[in-house]
Amino acid sequence: RRRAAGARTAPTMDSRGDVSALSHLLRATNKSLVERAVNLTFCTRHDSAEGVVELLRDQLQLEQPDAEALHAALLRVVREALYANSADAVAEVIAATSSNVDERLQTLLAQVIRGRLPDWRAAATLSRVGLPVLQDVDWRLDVKRASSSLTSMEVPAVLVGLRVRDQPSHADAVAPVRDVSFELSREALGTMLEGLGRIRDQLGKVSE
C-alpha cells in the first residue's frame, strides 16, 4: 500500500490494544455525532484529547474511563486508516485485535473515514515540517533622487514583494500567509539573476 502523505510513523498492527470500546458509539443518536467524534479525533491526534473525551462522555453519557477507552480506540483506527490510506483499516484493526464490534458500526465507521480521508491527507500534508512556499511575486522600479548644492543624482532600484505561505502550527490550522519586501540595486539584481540562472540550468540537467 502507498503511505499517506503526512503520516508520521507506521502504527503497529498486532493483537494488543482491544478496540471493543468502539461499541460505545452505538449510543449515538445520529450519524453526525459519530462523524464529529471521528473527525475531532483526527484533528487532535497530536494534541490534548481532553476536548474529544469530554464530548464523548457528555454526548454518549459515558463514564470517564469508558470515554477515554473509546477515544483511544478511535485514535488507533484513525491513525491506521491515515497511514494505510484506506478505510479498510477499520475492519483490519478490529480483526487484528480480536475485538467485538457490531458489523453495522464497522460499516458506518468505514463510511465516515472514507469520506474524510481526502481532507485528512491534505491536512496531514500541510502539517509536515517544511519551509515556507512562495505564492506570488510583485515588483516595481523605484528611482532614488538626492541633491545638494554640489550634486544631483538618480539611483534606480527594484522593490520586490514576495507572498509566502508558512507551514501551519498544527494539522487543522489554516496555513498563514505573509508578505516579505526588499530592495535590490541594479548590481544586486544582476547577481541574483545570475544565481537564478545557474539554478535553472542545474534543474534542467536533473530533469533530462
Solvent accessible surface area in square Angstrom, and as a share of the most:
residue,aa,sasa,rsa
1,R,185,0.67
2,R,158,0.58
3,R,114,0.41
4,A,2,0.02
5,A,34,0.26
6,G,11,0.10
7,A,15,0.11
8,R,139,0.51
9,T,111,0.65
10,A,57,0.44
11,P,39,0.25
12,T,91,0.53
13,M,81,0.36
14,D,38,0.19
15,S,84,0.54
16,R,172,0.63
17,G,47,0.46
18,D,94,0.49
19,V,2,0.01
20,S,34,0.22
21,A,19,0.14
22,L,0,0.00
23,S,36,0.23
24,H,47,0.21
25,L,4,0.02
26,L,97,0.48
27,R,132,0.48
28,A,22,0.17
29,T,124,0.72
30,N,79,0.41
31,K,98,0.41
32,S,67,0.43
33,L,22,0.11
34,V,3,0.02
35,E,55,0.25
36,R,131,0.48
37,A,0,0.00
38,V,1,0.00
39,N,33,0.17
40,L,56,0.28
41,T,0,0.00
42,F,4,0.02
43,C,23,0.14
44,T,33,0.19
45,R,13,0.05
46,H,78,0.35
47,D,79,0.41
48,S,79,0.51
49,A,30,0.24
50,E,129,0.58
51,G,50,0.48
52,V,2,0.01
53,V,10,0.06
54,E,81,0.36
55,L,18,0.09
56,L,2,0.01
57,R,81,0.30
58,D,77,0.40
59,Q,98,0.44
60,L,5,0.02
61,Q,150,0.67
62,L,14,0.07
63,E,123,0.55
64,Q,72,0.32
65,P,93,0.58
66,D,52,0.27
67,A,0,0.00
68,E,83,0.37
69,A,45,0.35
70,L,0,0.00
71,H,15,0.07
72,A,60,0.46
73,A,3,0.03
74,L,2,0.01
75,L,29,0.14
76,R,42,0.15
77,V,1,0.00
78,V,0,0.00
79,R,99,0.36
80,E,8,0.04
81,A,0,0.00
82,L,8,0.04
83,Y,67,0.25
84,A,15,0.11
85,N,40,0.21
86,S,23,0.15
87,A,5,0.04
88,D,77,0.40
89,A,1,0.01
90,V,1,0.01
91,A,53,0.41
92,E,60,0.27
93,V,0,0.00
94,I,10,0.05
95,A,78,0.61
96,A,33,0.26
97,T,9,0.05
98,S,101,0.65
99,S,14,0.09
100,N,129,0.66
101,V,9,0.05
102,D,46,0.24
103,E,140,0.63
104,R,185,0.67
105,L,4,0.02
106,Q,36,0.16
107,T,73,0.43
108,L,42,0.21
109,L,0,0.00
110,A,16,0.13
111,Q,93,0.41
112,V,7,0.04
113,I,1,0.01
114,R,128,0.47
115,G,57,0.55
116,R,80,0.29
117,L,13,0.06
118,P,88,0.56
119,D,92,0.47
120,W,4,0.01
121,R,59,0.21
122,A,57,0.44
123,A,20,0.16
124,A,0,0.00
125,T,44,0.26
126,L,87,0.43
127,S,13,0.09
128,R,124,0.45
129,V,155,0.89
130,G,40,0.39
131,L,150,0.74
132,P,61,0.38
133,V,79,0.45
134,L,99,0.49
135,Q,83,0.37
136,D,84,0.44
137,V,78,0.45
138,D,98,0.51
139,W,164,0.57
140,R,137,0.50
141,L,110,0.55
142,D,41,0.21
143,V,52,0.30
144,K,95,0.40
145,R,175,0.64
146,A,46,0.36
147,S,93,0.60
148,S,73,0.47
149,S,116,0.75
150,L,165,0.82
151,T,86,0.50
152,S,98,0.64
153,M,107,0.48
154,E,110,0.49
155,V,62,0.36
156,P,51,0.32
157,A,5,0.04
158,V,18,0.10
159,L,48,0.24
160,V,15,0.09
161,G,22,0.21
162,L,44,0.22
163,R,115,0.42
164,V,17,0.10
165,R,77,0.28
166,D,32,0.16
167,Q,55,0.25
168,P,11,0.07
169,S,103,0.66
170,H,81,0.36
171,A,9,0.07
172,D,75,0.39
173,A,29,0.23
174,V,133,0.77
175,A,8,0.06
176,P,69,0.44
177,V,64,0.36
178,R,111,0.41
179,D,91,0.47
180,V,55,0.32
181,S,92,0.59
182,F,73,0.31
183,E,81,0.36
184,L,22,0.11
185,S,48,0.31
186,R,169,0.62
187,E,121,0.54
188,A,41,0.32
189,L,48,0.24
190,G,39,0.37
191,T,94,0.55
192,M,71,0.32
193,L,99,0.49
194,E,108,0.48
195,G,19,0.18
196,L,91,0.45
197,G,16,0.16
198,R,148,0.54
199,I,98,0.50
200,R,168,0.61
201,D,77,0.40
202,Q,109,0.48
203,L,115,0.57
204,G,31,0.30
205,K,135,0.57
206,V,111,0.64
207,S,95,0.61
208,E,175,0.78
